[in-house]
């Protein structure tokens, strides 16, 4: 039996665009599609998880924004954990 992925709300911040709330599938494939590769999770205070491209710096992805003083590159998204 195939398992159906649930949808979750995420704040997606693509490079050069304003962040927007989207419903995304709660699946690895969906998360990888947003960040453009391997997914790395940064756990923040307040039960917020930020997902970035694990190899973003190695791939020279463009700067996105600072989050808690960290310069993040490439497309990112945040969800409540």
mmCIF file of the C-alpha atoms, coordinates in Angstrom:
data_MODEL
# 
_entry.id   MODEL 
# 
loop_
_atom_site.group_PDB 
_atom_site.id 
_atom_site.type_symbol 
_atom_site.label_atom_id 
_atom_site.label_alt_id 
_atom_site.label_comp_id 
_atom_site.label_asym_id 
_atom_site.label_entity_id 
_atom_site.label_seq_id 
_atom_site.pdbx_PDB_ins_code 
_atom_site.Cartn_x 
_atom_site.Cartn_y 
_atom_site.Cartn_z 
_atom_site.occupancy 
_atom_site.B_iso_or_equiv 
_atom_site.pdbx_formal_charge 
_atom_site.auth_seq_id 
_atom_site.auth_comp_id 
_atom_site.auth_asym_id 
_atom_site.auth_atom_id 
_atom_site.pdbx_PDB_model_num 
ATOM 1  C CA . UNK A 1 1  ? 0.000  0.000  0.000  1.00 0.00 ? 1  UNK A CA 1 
ATOM 2  C CA . UNK A 1 2  ? 1.402  3.395  -1.003 1.00 0.00 ? 2  UNK A CA 1 
ATOM 3  C CA . UNK A 1 3  ? 1.586  5.956  1.805  1.00 0.00 ? 3  UNK A CA 1 
ATOM 4  C CA . UNK A 1 4  ? 0.254  9.428  1.020  1.00 0.00 ? 4  UNK A CA 1 
ATOM 5  C CA . UNK A 1 5  ? 2.357  12.383 2.165  1.00 0.00 ? 5  UNK A CA 1 
ATOM 6  C CA . UNK A 1 6  ? 0.601  14.949 4.319  1.00 0.00 ? 6  UNK A CA 1 
ATOM 7  C CA . UNK A 1 7  ? 0.655  18.639 3.488  1.00 0.00 ? 7  UNK A CA 1 
ATOM 8  C CA . UNK A 1 8  ? 2.297  21.111 5.833  1.00 0.00 ? 8  UNK A CA 1 
ATOM 9  C CA . UNK A 1 9  ? 2.431  24.903 5.869  1.00 0.00 ? 9  UNK A CA 1 
ATOM 10 C CA . UNK A 1 10 ? 5.840  26.400 5.203  1.00 0.00 ? 10 UNK A CA 1 
ATOM 11 C CA . UNK A 1 11 ? 7.269  29.861 4.739  1.00 0.00 ? 11 UNK A CA 1 
ATOM 12 C CA . UNK A 1 12 ? 9.268  29.605 1.531  1.00 0.00 ? 12 UNK A CA 1 
ATOM 13 C CA . UNK A 1 13 ? 11.935 32.210 0.771  1.00 0.00 ? 13 UNK A CA 1 
ATOM 14 C CA . UNK A 1 14 ? 13.292 31.919 -2.744 1.00 0.00 ? 14 UNK A CA 1 
ATOM 15 C CA . UNK A 1 15 ? 16.373 33.927 -3.649 1.00 0.00 ? 15 UNK A CA 1 
ATOM 16 C CA . UNK A 1 16 ? 15.428 37.472 -4.671 1.00 0.00 ? 16 UNK A CA 1 
ATOM 17 C CA . UNK A 1 17 ? 11.762 37.097 -3.725 1.00 0.00 ? 17 UNK A CA 1 
ATOM 18 C CA . UNK A 1 18 ? 9.657  37.974 -0.702 1.00 0.00 ? 18 UNK A CA 1 
ATOM 19 C CA . UNK A 1 19 ? 8.869  34.998 1.568  1.00 0.00 ? 19 UNK A CA 1 
ATOM 20 C CA . UNK A 1 20 ? 5.447  33.426 1.085  1.00 0.00 ? 20 UNK A CA 1 
ATOM 21 C CA . UNK A 1 21 ? 3.347  30.864 2.914  1.00 0.00 ? 21 UNK A CA 1 
ATOM 22 C CA . UNK A 1 22 ? 2.761  27.678 0.913  1.00 0.00 ? 22 UNK A CA 1 
ATOM 23 C CA . UNK A 1 23 ? 1.314  24.256 1.520  1.00 0.00 ? 23 UNK A CA 1 
ATOM 24 C CA . UNK A 1 24 ? 3.930  21.666 0.635  1.00 0.00 ? 24 UNK A CA 1 
ATOM 25 C CA . UNK A 1 25 ? 4.020  17.897 0.786  1.00 0.00 ? 25 UNK A CA 1 
ATOM 26 C CA . UNK A 1 26 ? 5.705  16.581 3.919  1.00 0.00 ? 26 UNK A CA 1 
ATOM 27 C CA . UNK A 1 27 ? 8.115  14.443 1.918  1.00 0.00 ? 27 UNK A CA 1 
ATOM 28 C CA . UNK A 1 28 ? 11.844 14.412 1.308  1.00 0.00 ? 28 UNK A CA 1 
ATOM 29 C CA . UNK A 1 29 ? 11.319 14.794 -2.432 1.00 0.00 ? 29 UNK A CA 1 
ATOM 30 C CA . UNK A 1 30 ? 9.194  17.910 -1.978 1.00 0.00 ? 30 UNK A CA 1 
ATOM 31 C CA . UNK A 1 31 ? 11.721 19.455 0.413  1.00 0.00 ? 31 UNK A CA 1 
ATOM 32 C CA . UNK A 1 32 ? 14.613 18.676 -1.944 1.00 0.00 ? 32 UNK A CA 1 
ATOM 33 C CA . UNK A 1 33 ? 12.731 20.281 -4.832 1.00 0.00 ? 33 UNK A CA 1 
ATOM 34 C CA . UNK A 1 34 ? 12.397 23.546 -2.896 1.00 0.00 ? 34 UNK A CA 1 
ATOM 35 C CA . UNK A 1 35 ? 16.061 23.802 -1.808 1.00 0.00 ? 35 UNK A CA 1 
ATOM 36 C CA . UNK A 1 36 ? 17.435 22.289 -5.016 1.00 0.00 ? 36 UNK A CA 1 
ATOM 37 C CA . UNK A 1 37 ? 19.373 19.391 -3.515 1.00 0.00 ? 37 UNK A CA 1 
ATOM 38 C CA . UNK A 1 38 ? 20.251 17.692 -0.263 1.00 0.00 ? 38 UNK A CA 1 
ATOM 39 C CA . UNK A 1 39 ? 18.288 19.037 2.702  1.00 0.00 ? 39 UNK A CA 1 
ATOM 40 C CA . UNK A 1 40 ? 19.841 20.277 5.945  1.00 0.00 ? 40 UNK A CA 1 
ATOM 41 C CA . UNK A 1 41 ? 17.727 21.301 8.939  1.00 0.00 ? 41 UNK A CA 1 
ATOM 42 C CA . UNK A 1 42 ? 18.660 24.159 11.252 1.00 0.00 ? 42 UNK A CA 1 
ATOM 43 C CA . UNK A 1 43 ? 16.672 23.995 14.494 1.00 0.00 ? 43 UNK A CA 1 
ATOM 44 C CA . UNK A 1 44 ? 15.815 27.433 15.850 1.00 0.00 ? 44 UNK A CA 1 
ATOM 45 C CA . UNK A 1 45 ? 14.296 28.560 19.158 1.00 0.00 ? 45 UNK A CA 1 
ATOM 46 C CA . UNK A 1 46 ? 10.510 28.608 19.267 1.00 0.00 ? 46 UNK A CA 1 
ATOM 47 C CA . UNK A 1 47 ? 10.112 25.201 17.578 1.00 0.00 ? 47 UNK A CA 1 
ATOM 48 C CA . UNK A 1 48 ? 11.016 26.547 14.133 1.00 0.00 ? 48 UNK A CA 1 
ATOM 49 C CA . UNK A 1 49 ? 12.981 24.401 11.697 1.00 0.00 ? 49 UNK A CA 1 
ATOM 50 C CA . UNK A 1 50 ? 14.694 26.065 8.743  1.00 0.00 ? 50 UNK A CA 1 
ATOM 51 C CA . UNK A 1 51 ? 15.614 23.885 5.788  1.00 0.00 ? 51 UNK A CA 1 
ATOM 52 C CA . UNK A 1 52 ? 18.451 24.795 3.456  1.00 0.00 ? 52 UNK A CA 1 
ATOM 53 C CA . UNK A 1 53 ? 20.515 23.155 0.722  1.00 0.00 ? 53 UNK A CA 1 
ATOM 54 C CA . UNK A 1 54 ? 23.223 21.207 2.546  1.00 0.00 ? 54 UNK A CA 1 
ATOM 55 C CA . UNK A 1 55 ? 25.748 21.894 -0.230 1.00 0.00 ? 55 UNK A CA 1 
ATOM 56 C CA . UNK A 1 56 ? 24.605 25.435 -0.998 1.00 0.00 ? 56 UNK A CA 1 
ATOM 57 C CA . UNK A 1 57 ? 27.909 27.105 -0.179 1.00 0.00 ? 57 UNK A CA 1 
ATOM 58 C CA . UNK A 1 58 ? 29.923 24.468 -2.071 1.00 0.00 ? 58 UNK A CA 1 
ATOM 59 C CA . UNK A 1 59 ? 27.643 25.023 -5.080 1.00 0.00 ? 59 UNK A CA 1 
ATOM 60 C CA . UNK A 1 60 ? 28.093 28.816 -4.784 1.00 0.00 ? 60 UNK A CA 1 
ATOM 61 C CA . UNK A 1 61 ? 24.341 29.367 -4.551 1.00 0.00 ? 61 UNK A CA 1 
ATOM 62 C CA . UNK A 1 62 ? 23.383 33.040 -4.316 1.00 0.00 ? 62 UNK A CA 1 
ATOM 63 C CA . UNK A 1 63 ? 22.905 34.742 -0.967 1.00 0.00 ? 63 UNK A CA 1 
ATOM 64 C CA . UNK A 1 64 ? 19.315 34.638 0.270  1.00 0.00 ? 64 UNK A CA 1 
ATOM 65 C CA . UNK A 1 65 ? 19.153 36.355 3.672  1.00 0.00 ? 65 UNK A CA 1 
ATOM 66 C CA . UNK A 1 66 ? 20.512 36.429 7.200  1.00 0.00 ? 66 UNK A CA 1 
ATOM 67 C CA . UNK A 1 67 ? 18.615 34.344 9.768  1.00 0.00 ? 67 UNK A CA 1 
ATOM 68 C CA . UNK A 1 68 ? 19.706 34.689 13.399 1.00 0.00 ? 68 UNK A CA 1 
ATOM 69 C CA . UNK A 1 69 ? 22.990 36.140 12.163 1.00 0.00 ? 69 UNK A CA 1 
ATOM 70 C CA . UNK A 1 70 ? 23.665 33.234 9.790  1.00 0.00 ? 70 UNK A CA 1 
ATOM 71 C CA . UNK A 1 71 ? 24.086 34.040 6.083  1.00 0.00 ? 71 UNK A CA 1 
ATOM 72 C CA . UNK A 1 72 ? 21.913 31.531 4.214  1.00 0.00 ? 72 UNK A CA 1 
ATOM 73 C CA . UNK A 1 73 ? 22.227 30.799 0.510  1.00 0.00 ? 73 UNK A CA 1 
ATOM 74 C CA . UNK A 1 74 ? 19.838 29.346 -2.036 1.00 0.00 ? 74 UNK A CA 1 
ATOM 75 C CA . UNK A 1 75 ? 16.133 28.765 -1.554 1.00 0.00 ? 75 UNK A CA 1 
ATOM 76 C CA . UNK A 1 76 ? 15.101 28.059 2.034  1.00 0.00 ? 76 UNK A CA 1 
ATOM 77 C CA . UNK A 1 77 ? 11.907 27.300 3.924  1.00 0.00 ? 77 UNK A CA 1 
ATOM 78 C CA . UNK A 1 78 ? 10.751 27.244 7.532  1.00 0.00 ? 78 UNK A CA 1 
ATOM 79 C CA . UNK A 1 79 ? 8.147  25.134 9.332  1.00 0.00 ? 79 UNK A CA 1 
ATOM 80 C CA . UNK A 1 80 ? 6.947  24.724 12.884 1.00 0.00 ? 80 UNK A CA 1 
ATOM 81 C CA . UNK A 1 81 ? 8.333  21.533 14.397 1.00 0.00 ? 81 UNK A CA 1 
# 
